[in-house]
């Protein structure tokens, strides 16, 4: 696995190169942020970037912003290093788009552990079609808007209204929608032009005129439009290096014909992409076993009674759309009251729990989130005097980060605090 190391200090670059090489990584070196950006813009650039905060020409924070704004065809996992104001810099780095943050000085084993996590995430990065499918599902769940897709000079978009697909467009089409619909209905050459001419003269609707002239029935017309939409989505899904963006829009007036997303998805999509029961981002059993071993080495277990009282809270967290796993922790003593589903990354939790402990004040909920290649770790401390932390592992392809964050804060607020010992929480209020 190749790693870009951006640091203006020659001694640091040499140390990191030796460390990475000794553990099977190939280090690509840059002495300032601008040089690092030029290397990352190349086609064969590394997908992991280790950035120092303070660099000439372009510092680590601005470099991270440039990576997120200029590189779209692949995901670059950014690990930021800083030895000044670590708590403040951590928040700024994550807001700029960094995936992880490590304060200096750090133990080499901690850095290597973070890079191992980054390597696994990069290998599991979703393809262009997976990103497109995730955006389509978000559009369907949100109600209305456009999913915009661009690859080179080709632009496509899929329009949603009231959670259903109503239109699709591909810029490279050589024929009009009316001509393509005529082909779907197997109309003779010239018939479509005749219908369009009649519509212009009488002011009638194209669909109505097709049915009135006997070219099709209402049922056949609907099937033809559905087939046309499916072919448009097939064209868009074939864009293998596309940038994908969902643009929400509130559309109150529903078009005549709309279709559920599932009915117009291309049939050749892999089964793992067409179903929501098994995400490719969920860890395989061996990895889950490794996580459990690491988890049990780091977090001590609470009593059976405490775990029983937490069961309903954990189950409620798992009902959040996109939830992969849930845990309840004590940030003051690395104590685990219980967990369900996919275990969070221990290396992520340890640093975030430390930051939560330093920032938490009774009266307001405090939440932090870390993006690990599309898998979010959300941590929320309740708004009372407690060391309890609610943890959610979220698959961003299946859930909305904003909605999940609000729900987790709500669940944290529903927990009643009695004191800051092991008996400081009771089941969620009805």
FENMODA-V354372 format. One record per pair of residues at least 12 apart in sequence whose C-alpha atoms are under 8 Angstrom apart, sorted by the first residue. I is the first residue (numbers start at 1). GAP is how many residues later the second one is. If there is no record, write none. Layout:
I&GAP / I&GAP
This chain:
1&23 / 1&24 / 1&25 / 1&45 / 1&118 / 2&23 / 2&24 / 2&25 / 2&26 / 2&44 / 2&45 / 2&46 / 3&22 / 3&23 / 3&24 / 3&25 / 3&43 / 3&44 / 3&45 / 3&46 / 3&47 / 4&23 / 4&24 / 4&25 / 4&26 / 4&32 / 4&42 / 4&44 / 4&45 / 4&46 / 5&12 / 5&22 / 5&23 / 5&24 / 5&25 / 5&31 / 5&44 / 5&45 / 5&46 / 6&23 / 6&24 / 6&25 / 6&26 / 6&27 / 6&30 / 6&43 / 6&44 / 6&45 / 6&46 / 7&22 / 7&23 / 7&24 / 7&25 / 7&26 / 7&44 / 7&45 / 7&47 / 7&48 / 8&22 / 8&23 / 8&24 / 8&46 / 8&47 / 8&48 / 9&22 / 10&21 / 13&16 / 17&12 / 19&89 / 20&92 / 31&24 / 32&23 / 32&24 / 32&25 / 32&26 / 32&27 / 33&22 / 33&23 / 33&24 / 33&25 / 33&26 / 33&27 / 33&30 / 34&23 / 34&24 / 34&29 / 37&26 / 37&29 / 37&30 / 40&27 / 41&30 / 46&30 / 47&27 / 47&28 / 47&29 / 47&30 / 47&75 / 48&28 / 48&29 / 48&30 / 48&31 / 48&70 / 48&71 / 48&74 / 49&27 / 49&28 / 49&29 / 49&30 / 50&28 / 50&29 / 50&30 / 50&31 / 51&27 / 51&28 / 51&29 / 51&30 / 52&28 / 52&29 / 52&30 / 53&27 / 53&28 / 53&29 / 54&28 / 60&20 / 61&31 / 61&32 / 61&35 / 62&34 / 64&14 / 64&29 / 64&32 / 64&33 / 64&34 / 65&31 / 65&32 / 68&29 / 72&171 / 73&168 / 73&169 / 73&170 / 75&47 / 75&50 / 75&298 / 76&46 / 77&21 / 77&22 / 77&41 / 77&45 / 77&296 / 78&19 / 78&20 / 78&21 / 78&22 / 79&19 / 79&20 / 79&21 / 79&22 / 79&23 / 80&13 / 80&18 / 80&20 / 80&21 / 80&22 / 81&20 / 81&21 / 81&22 / 81&23 / 82&19 / 82&20 / 82&21 / 82&22 / 83&20 / 83&21 / 83&22 / 84&19 / 84&20 / 86&17 / 87&268 / 90&12 / 94&276 / 99&271 / 99&272 / 99&273 / 99&274 / 100&248 / 100&270 / 100&271 / 100&272 / 110&237 / 113&234 / 114&233 / 118&254 / 121&251 / 121&252 / 122&251 / 124&156 / 124&157 / 125&248 / 125&249 / 127&113 / 128&111 / 128&112 / 128&113 / 128&114 / 128&115 / 128&116 / 129&108 / 129&109 / 129&110 / 129&111 / 130&143 / 131&113 / 131&266 / 132&105 / 132&112 / 133&140 / 134&263 / 134&264 / 135&12 / 135&109 / 135&110 / 135&111 / 135&262 / 136&110 / 136&125 / 137&124 / 137&260 / 137&261 / 138&108 / 138&259 / 138&260 / 138&261 / 138&262 / 139&21 / 139&24 / 139&107 / 139&109 / 140&20 / 140&22 / 140&23 / 140&24 / 140&25 / 140&121 / 141&22 / 142&21 / 142&106 / 143&17 / 143&18 / 143&19 / 143&20 / 143&21 / 143&107 / 144&15 / 144&16 / 144&17 / 144&18 / 144&19 / 144&20 / 144&104 / 144&105 / 144&106 / 144&107 / 145&14 / 145&15 / 145&16 / 145&101 / 145&102 / 145&103 / 145&104 / 145&105 / 145&106 / 146&12 / 146&13 / 146&14 / 146&100 / 146&101 / 146&102 / 146&103 / 147&12 / 147&97 / 147&98 / 147&99 / 147&100 / 148&96 / 148&97 / 148&98 / 148&99 / 149&87 / 149&93 / 149&94 / 149&95 / 149&96 / 150&92 / 150&93 / 150&94 / 151&88 / 151&90 / 151&91 / 151&92 / 154&16 / 154&17 / 154&18 / 155&15 / 155&16 / 155&17 / 156&12 / 156&13 / 156&14 / 156&15 / 156&80 / 157&12 / 157&13 / 158&75 / 161&90 / 161&91 / 161&93 / 161&94 / 161&97 / 162&89 / 162&90 / 162&92 / 163&97 / 164&94 / 164&95 / 164&96 / 164&97 / 165&93 / 165&94 / 165&95 / 165&96 / 166&89 / 166&91 / 166&92 / 166&93 / 167&62 / 168&61 / 168&64 / 168&65 / 169&63 / 170&62 / 170&65 / 170&66 / 178&14 / 179&13 / 180&48 / 181&43 / 181&44 / 181&47 / 184&40 / 184&41 / 184&43 / 184&44 / 185&30 / 185&31 / 185&35 / 185&36 / 185&39 / 187&28 / 195&14 / 195&15 / 207&14 / 222&35 / 226&33 / 226&37 / 226&38 / 227&37 / 229&35 / 230&34 / 230&35 / 230&36 / 231&35 / 233&31 / 233&32 / 233&33 / 234&31 / 234&32 / 276&122 / 281&94 / 281&114 / 282&42 / 282&60 / 283&59 / 288&54 / 288&55 / 291&52 / 291&54 / 291&55 / 292&51 / 294&52 / 295&48 / 295&51 / 298&36 / 298&48 / 299&35 / 299&36 / 299&37 / 300&34 / 300&35 / 300&36 / 301&34 / 301&35 / 301&36 / 301&37 / 302&33 / 302&34 / 302&35 / 302&36 / 302&120 / 303&34 / 306&31 / 306&116 / 306&117 / 307&30 / 307&31 / 309&116 / 309&117 / 309&118 / 310&18 / 310&27 / 310&28 / 310&115 / 310&116 / 310&117 / 311&27 / 312&115 / 312&116 / 313&98 / 313&114 / 313&115 / 314&12 / 314&13 / 314&14 / 314&24 / 314&25 / 314&26 / 315&25 / 316&95 / 317&75 / 317&91 / 317&94 / 318&22 / 318&23 / 318&74 / 320&79 / 320&84 / 320&87 / 321&77 / 321&78 / 321&79 / 321&83 / 322&72 / 322&73 / 322&74 / 322&75 / 322&76 / 322&77 / 322&78 / 323&69 / 323&70 / 323&71 / 323&72 / 323&76 / 324&17 / 324&18 / 324&68 / 324&69 / 324&70 / 324&71 / 325&14 / 325&15 / 325&16 / 325&17 / 325&18 / 325&19 / 325&67 / 325&68 / 325&69 / 326&13 / 326&14 / 326&15 / 326&16 / 326&17 / 326&18 / 326&64 / 326&65 / 326&66 / 326&67 / 327&12 / 327&13 / 327&16 / 327&17 / 327&63 / 327&64 / 327&65 / 328&60 / 328&61 / 328&62 / 328&63 / 329&59 / 329&60 / 329&61 / 329&62 / 330&57 / 330&58 / 330&59 / 331&22 / 331&23 / 331&25 / 331&26 / 331&56 / 331&57 / 331&58 / 332&25 / 332&55 / 342&51 / 343&50 / 344&33 / 344&48 / 344&49 / 348&22 / 348&29 / 352&16 / 352&27 / 356&12 / 356&25 / 357&30 / 360&21 / 361&22 / 361&23 / 361&24 / 362&21 / 362&22 / 362&23 / 362&24 / 363&20 / 363&21 / 363&22 / 364&18 / 364&19 / 364&20 / 365&15 / 365&16 / 365&17 / 365&18 / 365&19 / 365&44 / 365&47 / 365&48 / 366&14 / 366&15 / 366&16 / 366&17 / 367&12 / 367&13 / 367&14 / 367&42 / 368&12 / 374&21 / 374&22 / 374&23 / 375&18 / 375&19 / 375&20 / 375&21 / 376&16 / 376&17 / 376&18 / 376&19 / 376&20 / 377&14 / 377&15 / 377&16 / 377&17 / 378&13 / 378&14 / 378&15 / 378&16 / 378&27 / 379&12 / 379&13 / 380&28 / 380&29 / 380&32 / 381&31 / 382&27 / 382&30 / 382&31 / 382&33 / 383&29 / 383&30 / 384&33 / 385&32 / 385&34 / 385&35 / 386&31 / 386&33 / 386&34 / 386&38 / 387&33 / 390&18 / 390&22 / 392&16 / 411&17 / 414&14 / 414&15 / 415&12 / 415&13 / 415&14 / 416&12
